[in-house]
Amino acid sequence: MKRACVLLLILVCLFGLSACSKKNVDKVFTSFVPPKTGTVNEDIQVDETNHITIVSTNTITPNPDKPDEKILIVTYDWKNGSEKQKVTHGSFLLTAKQDGVTLKPNLKHVDDKFKLVTPIQGGETLHDIQQGFELLSDNEVTLSIKGSMQVVFEDGVPKGSYPVEVPVTVN
């Protein structure tokens, strides 16, 4: 009986010591934090696995009879940095704003709409993807590229993720 009590007492002490030793160690959560802004021709990592490079922007006037109706064509490359096959949808979101208003997408004048849904393997890059946006004026446009992460940890504190903003001049 004495042995059982001594053994039990030793086990209780060991569990108590192990619990006390971990008490002062805080777990710090970390994640990839995207930059707030980017530039044209820069490799922009928008989340843990997706890299976007805005290659060029071009403004077109599709109807010569309506010179005020202009479309901004954005050409970019996307690198799938994951280990899985993916398409652009669900990997990142590219939107545009001008004069504080979200621009309406327009794919009528892009070269290859199918690149938006073309699957690529992890580590591969899909080049010359295009998206179009209907312009409101000749003022600067801000492209927003949001990765697939919903939360980022800055200094161990969880925060909502945000898009990387890329200013472009309307030409």
C-alpha positions in Angstrom: 0.0 0.0 0.0 2.9 2.4 0.8 4.4 1.7 -2.6 1.2 2.5 -4.4 0.8 5.8 -2.4 4.5 6.8 -3.1 4.1 5.9 -6.8 0.9 7.9 -7.0 2.5 10.9 -5.2 5.5 10.8 -7.6 3.2 10.8 -10.7 1.2 13.7 -9.3 4.4 15.7 -8.7 5.7 14.9 -12.3 2.4 16.0 -13.9 2.4 19.1 -11.8 5.9 20.1 -12.7 5.3 19.5 -16.4 2.2 21.7 -16.3 4.1 24.4 -14.5 7.0 24.4 -16.9 4.7 25.1 -20.0 2.7 27.8 -18.2 4.9 30.7 -19.1 5.4 29.7 -22.8 2.9 31.5 -25.1 2.1 30.2 -28.5 2.6 32.8 -31.2 0.6 32.4 -34.4 2.2 33.5 -37.6 1.2 33.6 -41.3 2.3 35.2 -44.5 1.4 38.9 -44.6 1.0 40.3 -48.1 2.3 43.8 -48.9 -0.2 46.6 -48.9 0.8 47.9 -52.4 2.5 46.7 -55.5 3.6 47.9 -58.9 3.3 46.9 -62.5 6.0 44.3 -63.5 6.5 43.3 -59.9 6.1 39.8 -58.6 3.5 40.3 -55.9 2.9 37.4 -53.5 -0.8 37.9 -52.5 -1.0 35.0 -50.0 1.0 31.9 -49.0 0.9 30.3 -52.5 -0.2 32.8 -55.2 2.1 35.2 -57.0 0.7 37.8 -59.5 2.7 40.0 -61.9 0.8 42.7 -63.7 2.5 42.6 -67.0 0.8 45.5 -68.8 -2.4 47.6 -69.0 -4.0 48.9 -72.2 -7.0 51.1 -72.8 -9.1 50.4 -75.8 -12.1 52.1 -77.4 -14.1 49.2 -78.8 -16.7 51.4 -80.6 -15.3 54.4 -82.6 -18.8 56.0 -82.5 -18.6 56.1 -78.7 -15.2 57.5 -77.8 -16.1 57.9 -74.1 -16.7 54.2 -73.7 -13.3 52.7 -72.8 -12.2 49.3 -71.6 -9.0 48.8 -69.5 -7.4 45.5 -70.4 -5.1 44.1 -67.6 -2.6 41.4 -68.7 -0.9 39.5 -65.9 0.9 36.2 -65.0 -0.1 33.9 -62.2 2.2 31.5 -60.5 0.5 28.6 -58.6 2.9 28.2 -55.7 0.9 25.4 -54.1 1.5 21.7 -54.4 -1.9 21.1 -56.0 -3.5 21.8 -59.4 -5.6 25.0 -59.3 -7.4 27.5 -61.5 -7.5 31.3 -61.0 -11.0 31.1 -59.5 -10.8 30.6 -55.8 -7.0 31.2 -55.8 -7.2 35.0 -55.9 -9.6 37.8 -57.0 -8.6 40.7 -59.2 -10.9 43.8 -59.1 -10.5 47.4 -60.1 -11.7 50.8 -58.8 -11.7 54.2 -60.3 -12.8 57.4 -58.6 -13.8 55.3 -55.6 -16.2 53.1 -57.6 -15.8 49.4 -58.4 -15.4 48.9 -62.1 -17.7 46.5 -64.0 -15.8 43.5 -65.5 -15.9 43.2 -69.3 -14.4 40.1 -70.9 -15.6 40.8 -74.5 -12.3 42.1 -75.6 -9.7 39.9 -73.9 -7.6 37.5 -76.1 -8.4 34.2 -74.4 -11.2 33.9 -71.8 -10.3 30.3 -71.2 -7.1 31.2 -69.4 -9.3 32.3 -66.5 -10.3 28.7 -66.0 -7.2 26.8 -67.2 -5.9 24.5 -64.5 -2.2 24.6 -63.8 0.0 22.3 -61.7 1.6 23.5 -58.5 4.8 25.5 -59.2 3.7 26.4 -62.8 3.0 29.9 -64.1 0.2 30.8 -66.5 1.2 33.7 -68.7 -0.7 36.5 -70.3 -4.1 36.2 -68.6 -6.4 39.1 -69.4 -9.3 40.8 -67.6 -11.1 43.8 -68.8 -12.9 46.6 -66.9 -15.3 49.3 -68.1 -13.7 52.7 -67.3 -15.6 55.6 -65.9 -13.0 58.3 -66.7 -9.4 58.9 -67.7 -8.3 59.0 -64.0 -6.0 56.5 -62.4 -7.3 53.0 -61.7 -6.5 51.0 -58.5 -6.3 47.2 -59.1 -6.9 45.1 -56.0 -5.6 41.6 -55.8 -6.9 39.5 -52.9 -5.4 36.1 -52.1 -7.4 33.2 -50.8 -6.5 33.6 -47.1 -9.3 35.0 -44.9 -7.1 35.8 -41.9 -3.5 36.9 -41.5 -1.5 37.1 -38.2 0.4 40.3 -37.7 2.6 40.2 -34.7 0.7 37.2 -33.4 -2.7 39.1 -33.7 -5.4 37.8 -36.1 -6.6 40.3 -38.6 -8.8 40.1 -41.7 -6.8 39.7 -44.9 -6.7 42.5 -47.4 -6.0 43.0 -51.1 -2.7 44.2 -52.5 -3.4 47.5 -54.3 -1.7 48.3 -57.6 -2.2 51.8 -59.1 -2.2 52.0 -62.9 -2.4 54.9 -65.2 -5.1 54.9 -67.9 -3.4 55.3 -71.3 
